[in-house]
Amino acid sequence: MMKSKKILAIVLATSMMFGSSITALADGATGTTGAGTNEGHVEKEVINVVLPTIADGSTPFAYTMDPERLITATNGAAHSGATFPSSNDTGVYFQTETNTYANTSNELTITNKSSCDVDITVKVKAVANDEDKDIALAEDSTVSTTEGSPNLYLGLKVGTDTTTVKTEEQTVTKTIEGIADNFEIVYDSTYKYQEKASASGWKDLKISMTGAVSEMDVPDGTTAPTISVTWSFAKHEDNAAPSIATTSYNYDRTADLPITLSLGVGDLAATQVASVSWSSTRDGEYTVFGANANKYSVSGTTLTFKSGTFGTASVNDHRFLKIKFNDSANTEVILDLTITK
């Protein structure tokens, strides 16, 4: 019996102890805090585009046309030791190595060593050497043969697509994939996102020029135009509104004026130009060119503003064009034209 009483006393004592503890917490609560910190941030986007390197004095797209096939007729006598195409010769020659000529130029390579996709924009046009003496340019890869005047075809190949070179600037845009798996996060005093030592498989884009010329006699002194090719890059956007990169132009009223457009991409894109209007001041009232006004035309991503417009304007006057697109935001871009002639 005594033993049972001792056990009960211990239980009661324990209960009182816990009860006392609980009472103390309830009467005067205490605790602690835990500050939060952020380990940091690493920008996981690297844009590194390797553009073609053109050596000083090198002109990979320089060419010689031979419409009268003088080289073939004389077995290349004027070019001692040089090699020319032996079959399917088109009469236009690009130097591909020392004393070697081909109907297609060497390729230039643009490589995307980025973690994301990039858009490559290539622009090409023929610049007159002598407007009165230059050979006519063909509208496509088929040149005149036995009828009409001789002409010259020049084609810019970007990737797998070839664009006919014209005096109006032509624009080609291609996307090169990036490879995120070629990058990793490392720690060296700070966190960094950098290219792996084992990085490989980079994607690239090839650019080259080809040509053909009519096999016909040409007038003495006939000249050939210069080829102008430029390239640029920007991060690829899945959604982009319509835009016009160049907004200031010199307008020679004796010639058409080509204007390169971007219709945008994705949900923000337009499908066409909705209207073109003009004003003599940037913030003035704009007058829309009607459907039958024949002041402009649109083909692909080129809006061609026709010659002969603004006949009463003086040289150095400005005229402003408002280009409106049919995207959901009804994007408008204003162009500043300086009358030069």
Secondary structure as the mmCIF struct_conf table of DSSP 4:
data_model
#
loop_
_struct_conf.conf_type_id
_struct_conf.id
_struct_conf.beg_label_comp_id
_struct_conf.beg_label_asym_id
_struct_conf.beg_label_seq_id
_struct_conf.end_label_comp_id
_struct_conf.end_label_asym_id
_struct_conf.end_label_seq_id
HELX_RH_AL_P HELX_RH_AL_P1 MET A 2 ASP A 27
BEND BEND1 GLY A 28 GLY A 28
STRN STRN1 VAL A 49 VAL A 50
HELX_LH_PP_P HELX_LH_PP_P1 LEU A 51 ALA A 55
TURN_TY1_P TURN_TY1_P1 ASP A 56 GLY A 57
TURN_TY1_P TURN_TY1_P2 PRO A 60 PHE A 61
STRN STRN2 THR A 64 MET A 65
TURN_TY1_P TURN_TY1_P3 PRO A 67 GLU A 68
HELX_RH_AL_P HELX_RH_AL_P2 LEU A 70 ALA A 73
TURN_TY1_P TURN_TY1_P4 THR A 74 ALA A 78
BEND BEND2 HIS A 79 HIS A 79
TURN_TY1_P TURN_TY1_P5 SER A 80 GLY A 81
STRN STRN3 THR A 83 THR A 83
BEND BEND3 SER A 86 ASN A 88
BEND BEND4 GLY A 91 GLY A 91
STRN STRN4 VAL A 92 GLU A 97
TURN_TY1_P TURN_TY1_P6 THR A 98 ASN A 99
STRN STRN5 THR A 100 ALA A 102
BEND BEND5 ASN A 103 ASN A 103
STRN STRN6 THR A 104 THR A 104
HELX_LH_PP_P HELX_LH_PP_P2 SER A 105 GLU A 107
STRN STRN7 LEU A 108 ASN A 112
BEND BEND6 SER A 114 CYS A 116
STRN STRN8 VAL A 118 VAL A 127
BEND BEND7 ASN A 129 ASN A 129
TURN_TY1_P TURN_TY1_P7 GLU A 131 LYS A 133
STRN STRN9 ASP A 134 ASP A 134
HELX_LH_PP_P HELX_LH_PP_P3 ILE A 135 ILE A 135
STRN STRN10 ALA A 136 LEU A 137
HELX_LH_PP_P HELX_LH_PP_P4 ALA A 138 ALA A 138
BEND BEND8 GLU A 139 SER A 141
HELX_LH_PP_P HELX_LH_PP_P5 THR A 142 SER A 144
BEND BEND9 THR A 146 GLY A 148
STRN STRN11 ASN A 151 VAL A 158
TURN_TY1_P TURN_TY1_P8 GLY A 159 THR A 160
STRN STRN12 ASP A 161 THR A 164
BEND BEND10 THR A 167 GLU A 168
STRN STRN13 GLN A 170 ILE A 176
HELX_RH_3T_P HELX_RH_3T_P1 ALA A 180 ASN A 182
STRN STRN14 PHE A 183 TYR A 187
BEND BEND11 ASP A 188 THR A 190
STRN STRN15 TYR A 191 GLU A 195
TURN_TY1_P TURN_TY1_P9 ALA A 197 SER A 198
STRN STRN16 LYS A 203 VAL A 213
BEND BEND12 GLU A 215 MET A 216
TURN_TY1_P TURN_TY1_P10 ASP A 220 GLY A 221
STRN STRN17 THR A 223 THR A 223
HELX_LH_PP_P HELX_LH_PP_P6 PRO A 225 PRO A 225
STRN STRN18 THR A 226 LYS A 235
BEND BEND13 ASP A 238 ASN A 239
STRN STRN19 ALA A 240 ALA A 240
STRN STRN20 SER A 243 SER A 243
BEND BEND14 ALA A 245 ALA A 245
STRN STRN21 SER A 248 TYR A 251
TURN_TY1_P TURN_TY1_P11 ARG A 253 THR A 254
BEND BEND15 ALA A 255 ALA A 255
STRN STRN22 LEU A 257 THR A 260
STRN STRN23 SER A 262 SER A 262
STRN STRN24 VAL A 265 VAL A 265
HELX_RH_3T_P HELX_RH_3T_P2 GLY A 266 LEU A 268
BEND BEND16 THR A 271 GLN A 272
STRN STRN25 VAL A 273 SER A 279
BEND BEND17 SER A 280 THR A 281
TURN_TY1_P TURN_TY1_P12 ARG A 282 ASP A 283
BEND BEND18 GLY A 284 GLY A 284
STRN STRN26 THR A 287 VAL A 288
HELX_LH_PP_P HELX_LH_PP_P7 PHE A 289 GLY A 290
TURN_TY1_P TURN_TY1_P13 ALA A 291 ASN A 292
BEND BEND19 ALA A 293 ALA A 293
BEND BEND20 LYS A 295 LYS A 295
STRN STRN27 TYR A 296 SER A 299
TURN_TY1_P TURN_TY1_P14 GLY A 300 THR A 301
STRN STRN28 THR A 302 PHE A 305
HELX_LH_PP_P HELX_LH_PP_P8 LYS A 306 LYS A 306
TURN_TY1_P TURN_TY1_P15 SER A 307 GLY A 308
BEND BEND21 PHE A 310 PHE A 310
TURN_TY1_P TURN_TY1_P16 GLY A 311 THR A 312
HELX_LH_PP_P HELX_LH_PP_P9 ALA A 313 SER A 314
TURN_TY1_P TURN_TY1_P17 VAL A 315 ASN A 316
STRN STRN29 HIS A 318 PHE A 325
BEND BEND22 ASP A 327 ASP A 327
TURN_TY1_P TURN_TY1_P18 SER A 328 ALA A 329
STRN STRN30 GLU A 332 ILE A 339
#
